[in-house]
């Protein structure tokens, strides 16, 4: 249970709050109606690689936590 909690807090929630949410807010602040194609591409290159990297880290960790909690549930 402790392993699941630590993995969830450090591997899922911490990157969400420190990386993904700030990136989402930067993306939300863009005025896409006033951007040309080059600006769109630049904004995407600034956002997408880092967001995807951390999303690909968080997703397997969240699955691992879910599996651990299912195992704990069946052992009760």
C-alpha positions as CSV (number, residue, x, y, z in Angstrom):
1,X,0.0,0.0,0.0
2,X,2.9,2.4,0.8
3,X,4.6,1.6,-2.5
4,X,1.3,2.4,-4.3
5,X,0.9,5.6,-2.4
6,X,4.5,6.8,-3.0
7,X,4.4,5.8,-6.7
8,X,1.2,7.6,-7.2
9,X,2.3,10.8,-5.4
10,X,5.8,11.0,-6.8
11,X,5.3,9.4,-10.2
12,X,1.9,10.6,-11.2
13,X,0.7,13.6,-9.2
14,X,4.1,15.4,-8.8
15,X,4.8,15.5,-12.6
16,X,1.2,16.4,-13.3
17,X,1.3,19.5,-11.0
18,X,4.8,20.6,-11.8
19,X,5.1,19.9,-15.5
20,X,1.9,19.0,-17.3
21,X,-0.5,21.5,-15.8
22,X,1.9,24.5,-16.3
23,X,2.4,23.4,-19.9
24,X,-1.3,23.2,-20.4
25,X,-1.7,26.7,-18.9
26,X,0.9,28.0,-21.4
27,X,-0.9,26.4,-24.2
28,X,-4.2,27.8,-23.0
29,X,-2.8,31.3,-22.9
30,X,-2.0,31.3,-26.7
31,X,-4.3,33.2,-29.0
32,X,-4.4,30.7,-31.8
33,X,-6.6,32.9,-33.9
34,X,-3.8,35.5,-34.2
35,X,-1.0,33.0,-34.9
36,X,0.3,32.1,-38.4
37,X,1.4,28.6,-39.4
38,X,5.0,29.2,-38.3
39,X,3.9,30.4,-34.8
40,X,1.6,27.3,-34.5
41,X,4.5,25.0,-35.3
42,X,6.8,26.8,-32.9
43,X,4.2,26.6,-30.1
44,X,3.6,23.0,-30.8
45,X,7.3,22.2,-30.7
46,X,7.7,24.0,-27.4
47,X,4.8,22.1,-25.9
48,X,4.4,18.7,-27.4
49,X,7.7,16.8,-26.8
50,X,7.9,17.6,-23.1
51,X,4.2,17.0,-22.4
52,X,4.3,13.7,-24.3
53,X,7.4,12.6,-22.5
54,X,5.9,13.2,-19.1
55,X,2.5,11.7,-20.1
56,X,4.3,8.6,-21.2
57,X,6.0,8.4,-17.8
58,X,2.8,9.1,-15.8
59,X,0.6,6.6,-17.7
60,X,2.5,3.4,-16.9
61,X,3.1,4.5,-13.4
62,X,-0.7,5.1,-12.9
63,X,-1.3,1.6,-14.4
64,X,1.3,0.1,-12.0
65,X,-0.4,1.8,-9.0
66,X,-3.8,0.5,-10.2
67,X,-2.5,-3.0,-10.4
68,X,-0.9,-2.8,-7.0
69,X,-4.2,-1.6,-5.5
70,X,-6.1,-4.4,-7.1
71,X,-3.6,-6.9,-5.7
72,X,-4.0,-5.3,-2.2
73,X,-7.8,-5.5,-2.6
74,X,-7.7,-9.2,-3.4
75,X,-5.4,-9.9,-0.5
76,X,-7.8,-8.4,2.0
